């Protein structure tokens, strides 16, 4: 008798375990480029390895604070040397869902535009279409030369030989589409905070080739340009860049949740979402349901933006709301029953978003 009760309990345990296993956390692997003896590119004072780490840690913190259903894994969280192969292995062992490698760009000392070149680019694995892209991959891959036995370890790959890059052509890249999606979000948010958008690019990066998950390599900006060096070294600059990548992560995560059917996650921070729901309810209650109201639409986004997003800077956050249409988030400001009041709101919003316009809502749905 006792045995059968035990069996039932045992059976229950097995029954319960797969339930938990099914709702596993999303794993993001953040890879601050270089570290330790490998300083990366250098400016007049700044070193790439420090900038990369600064942005990476800020990004990881933002993600951990916002999402309970995401595990943040770093390939390094201090100033240590990690080989490219080990970075990929850390990511693969953690069964990462997304790999974000963070780097700072530079051009050759002899380049005429060394002091003026600027802009951010996000790379996915692929065949370079320009010498410029190949040069970036060569520089980033060349760190393997700091390892003693690199020829054996990297299967004869010579980071400086253009011929070597043919191996990336043969590399099956089943995650390319998702990698490009995320890269596009990153570039979009960089340009939203006023950074120069040098686009989504492709080249043969060893670390991207060896990670078996959607993977990108972000080149934040050029350390050889004194103005950018100053920005990249500043805590506020690093924070801004981290926030932009964080917003991109939010877009990507949302899309990935949607496709995996986990849109309503049990693990999300309940307190936060409750607060948001309360606010929304309060707003909805203030005007009778069947009455037509005017709102100012000012922004659309492929993913949901965080409340603290830079897009809302300087705006009264209590007035900001959104509705979803064709999978796109459309952000609105204010709510007025009177058309004149709406016109006043429009004027205010247009000082920041010149394309903003008035829309009409009835019973929570857009009618015009
Ligand atoms: Zn680098």
Boltz pocket constraint, residues with backbone or C-beta under 6 A from the ligand:
constraints:
  - pocket:
      binder: B
      contacts: [[A, 33], [A, 34], [A, 40], [A, 41], [A, 48], [A, 102], [A, 103], [A, 104], [A, 140]]
      max_distance: 6.0
